[in-house]
Structures are given as structure tokens and as C-alpha cells.
Amino acid sequence: MTGALIGPALAPDLHVMTYNIRRRMDGPLVRPADRWREREPRMQRLLRAETPSVLGAQEVLPGQATALLAALGTAYRLVGHGRDRDGQGEGCPILYDTGRLELLAWEQNALSDTPRASGSRSWGNLAPRIAVSAEFRDLATGARFLHVNTHFDHLSRRSRVRSAEHIRRRVVAQPLPAIVTGDLNADAGSPPLRELFADDGLVDAWAAASEHVSAPWGTFGSYRTPRRDARRIDWIVVTPGITVRAAGINARRVDGRWPSDHLPVQAIVRIPAGRTRAERTTG
């Protein structure tokens, strides 16, 4: 690994990243590429090089969250916890640079018919699925925005569609510019993505980007050489009005190997300061 794909962003730009880091796996029966004790230092090197302003991560177990924070440095904090009823298990935390962003509020909800019931399941998913929402103020520009980070079910298409509907409604029901990050387990044009983009309340950051700093790689590589014709299932999505200056899918190896079976997706965005989305729409 040489340098960074994007690296630190200077105001008014924000560097946004989404990354399924692959849950911790170790032991003699685990394939070497999957072993967290080998992947952890590579993951930390990648994050140190990229230093995103805000990171939406998926499949994060508690000990892994500690490793991510250690890599990013003492200025970073996180919100979110495990998806199980007791707060353990895989999480979708949002990690953010406190030197740039002030946390105003946050919440974690289940993707289910009872979103406030921790560990609840609906719509055909066997494991609980969650969304973490955080409201931030950019200390450099004063802009406020909502960030939602999530991980849709990998087996149930119905669950993915209903989860997309939940996220879309969550975003459009509030007035702030918004960023959605996540492993959606769905490719462009699929029913979950059509639902997410319904009514044009959200747009694909990759499609909206003024510049692409990588090839359009599929994001689930499973430790194999990335392919252009593979599915892009990891997404950064924004509300109209957020400027996407650049976007990339980071296929760089660290010490000859990838830190996860997914590739991180990254974007440089500018969030309008001042008026809310509704005020900008009405002039």
C-alpha cells in the first residue's frame, strides 16, 4: 500500500467512508485471509492513511471497535453498539473526527416493525438488523447534517426492501441534508435500491460524483482480485444538494492482502451550510 486513495480532507470538504470490516474470526479452521489477528494491522494501516472525517462501519464486534478507534487516533469517537438485545454482537457504529464534527444527537433502531425494541426482527431476516443515526455540526462550516449507517440482511430480499423503505422515510421525514452509508447487500437497479431512490429523495454518491478516483469495482471481493463486472453492494447515498466532489472504491492491498472481504467506498462531499433541505427546495 502506497499513500492513500483519498486521505485527509480540508474544510469545507468532508471525507466519508463506508466499510464492512468483516467480523472477527480466528482459529485453526478459519481460512488465513479471514483471521482477524492478521487483518487487524492491515485494517489499521488503511484507516490511518485515509483518515475519513466520518466512517460508517459494518460487522463490527466490540473488540474490533476498539481497534478502529486506536487506528484513527484520540480525536475520534463512535456511536452505536451491537445489534443483539443485550447490546452485544455485530454493530454498525459511526466513527467521527471530533476535531471536525460535533455530535448533536444519535440513536440506534432495529430494522423491524418495532424499531425501538433492541434485537427485534421482522420482514424475514433471521438475525437482527439495525440502523445508527447521528446528527452532526461541522465545526469548520457550521453545516448540520444527518448520517445514517446500516447493514441490510443478506438472505431476505423482502427485508432489504423494507429496510430501504425505513431508511428513506427516516431521511425524508427530517429537514437536514443527509448521508446514508452501508452494506446494502443489493446492487444497482435491484428492488431495494429502487425503493431507496424512490421519489428522488436520495441519490447515489458514485453517480453524482464530479470525479472518480478508482475504477467501478465490485465491492464484495471476498479477498480476490477486484472486478469491474462484480456487484457494488456497499453504498454512499446522499440527499440532493450535497455536492459529491469525488468518489472511489478502494481496492488497494495492504502488505499484499486486503483487510476485509469487502472494499471500502469513499467520497469527498460538501454539505451546504445554513438553510435546511426544505428551505432550499422552496427558495
N, C-alpha and C positions, 0 to 999 in steps of 0.2 A: 504494500500500500504506500503510495507516494502522495503526500498532500491530502487535500480534501476535494470532494465533488463540489461543494458549495462553501462550507466553512462559516466563520462568524459573520453576522450581518450587522451593518451600521444603520442607525436610525436615518430615515423613517422606515427602513426595511425591517421585516421580521423573517427569520428562518424557521420554517415549520417542517417538522418531520413526523412521519408515521412509520412504526416499525414493530412487526411481530417478532419478538426476540427469541421465540421458541422456549417453551417451559423447560425448567431444569430437569435434566435426565443424566444419570450416572449409573455405573455398574458394569459388570463384565458382559452382560447381554446387550448392552446399548451400543449401537454402531459408533465408531470413533468420531465421526463427523457430528454426532448428536450430543456428545458428552459435554456437559456444561463446564466442567473444570478445564476443558480445552478451549471451549468457545468464549468463556468469560473474558480472558485477557484480550482476545481479538475484538470482542464487543466493546470493551472499554477503550481500546485504541481508536476504533472507528468514531465513537462518540466524542472523544477528546479532540479529534481532528475536525469534526463537523460542528460541534458546539451549537446545536439548534437553540433558538430562543425559546421554543416550546416544542415538546415531544409528546406525541400520543403513542404509548406503547401497549402491546397486547401480549397475552400469555405470561404475564409477569407474576412469579411467585414471590412471597415476601423477601426471601434472601436475595433474589435477583434484583428487587427494587433497590436494596442497599448497594449492590454492585453498580447499578446505573448511576445513582447519586454520587458514589465515590468517583466514578469516571468523569462526571460533569463538573464536579467541584462544589465547594462550600456555598456558593451563591445560589445553588439550585435547591428547590423544594419540590414535593409532589403532593398530589391529592388523589384519592382513590384507594380502594382496598380490594381484597379478594371477593369473588362472586358468590361464595357459599354463605349460608345463613349465619355462620359464626364469623364472617369477615375474612376467612381463610380461602385458600385456593387461588386459581388464576385471577389476575386483576387486569384492568385497563387503565393504569394510572396516567395522569397528565403531569409531566415534569416541566418546570419552567424556571427561567433565569430571574431571580428576584432583583437583580440589578437593572433589569429592563421592564419587568412586568410586576404589577401589584395585583394580588389576588383579592377580589372583592366579595366573591361568594362561590360556593361549589356544592354539588350534590351528586349522589350516585343512585341510579334507579335500575331496577330489573327491567329487562325487555320482556314484559309479560302483561297479562290483564290486571295484575296487581303490582304496579311498578314500585310501590313503596315497601313491599314485602321482600326483604332480603332472601335470596336463594329461591325465589319463586320462578316457576316455569310455565310456559303456555306455548300454543301455536305449533307444537310438535317437536320442540327441541328437548333432548334428553338431559343436557347439562344447563344450568342457569346461564343466562346471557345478560350483559349489563351495558349501561352507558354512563360515562362520567362526564358531567358538565361543569365548566368553570368559567366564571366571568372575570375578565382581566381589564386593567387600565394600563396602557403603555406609558411608562414614566417619561419617555422621551417626547412623545407627541400628544399625550392626553387622550388618545383614541381608546374607546372602550369596545370590547368585543366578547363574544361567547365562543368557547371552544368545547366541542363535544367529541369524545373519543369512545370507540366502541369496537366490538368484535362479534360479528354475526355468526349464527350457527352454520356448521359445515355440512350437516346432513339434511336438514329440513328446509326446502325451498319456501314453504309456507311461512316458516319462522323468519326467514330472511326478508320476505316481502313485508310481513307485519312489522318487523323491526325497522325496515326502511321507512314505512309509514309513520311509525312512532318518532323517529329522528326528524323526519321532515316536518311533522306537526309541531314538534318541540321547538324547532328553529323558527318557523314562520309565526308562532304564537308570541314571540318576544321581539322587541324593536331593534336589537343591536345587530351590527354585522356579525357574521358567524363563520367559523371554520369547523368542518367535520373531518375527523381523521379516523381511519380504522381498517382492519382486515374485514372486508365485507363478504369474503368467500363467494364473490359474484363478479362476473366480467362485464364489460361494456355491452349495453344492449339487452342484458338479462332482465327478467321481471323485477328483481329487487332494485336494480339501478333505474329502470323506468319509473318505478314508484318513487324512488328518492328524488328524481329530477322532475317529477310531475309538477305542473303549474309554474315551471321555471323559477322556483324559489331558491334553487341551488344549482351550481354549475361545476363541472369537472375542472379542477385547477390545471391539470395537464393540458386539456383542450384550450383553456383560456390563457395559457402562458405565452408571453411575448417571445420567450426563448426556451429551447430545450437544451439542457446541458448533458444529455445522455441519449442513447437510443431508447426506443419504446419497448424496453424489455418486459417480458412477463415477470411478475413479482414473486411467484411461488416456484423457486428454482430447485428446492429440495437438495441443495448442495451440488447441483450440476451446473454446467456451463449455461449461462442465461441465453434465452432465445427470444427473438423478436415476435415470433408467432405464438408464443405461450400466453396464457391468460394473465391479465392485470387484475388482481383481486384485492390489492391494497390501494387505498384511495385517500387523496386530499380533495375535499369538496368545499366550495366557498359560496357565500351569498353574492349576488350581483352587486357591483360597486366596490368589491375588494379587487385591487389590481394584482395580478399574478405576473411578476416580472420574469421569473424563471422557474422551471420545474425540471426535476431529474429523478431517475431511478438508479440507485447506487449499486452497481454490480461489481465494485472493486473488492478484490480479495485482500485479506489481512494475513500476512505471513503465509501466503499461498492458499488460504482457505477462507470460506465465508463464515461469519459469526452466527448466522441463523439460516434456517431453510427458506426464509423469506428475504427479499431485498427491501431496504428502506426506500420510501418515496419522500422526496424533499421538494420544497418550494420556497421561493422568496416572494413575500407578499407585502403590499402596502394597504393599511386599513385606514379608511377616511376618518378624520377626526371631526368632532362637532356633532352634526345632526344625526339622528337615528335613521335607520333604513326607511321607515315610513315617511319621515320628514323629507328625505332626499327624493323619494318617489313622487311626493305631492308638490315638490318645488318649494 
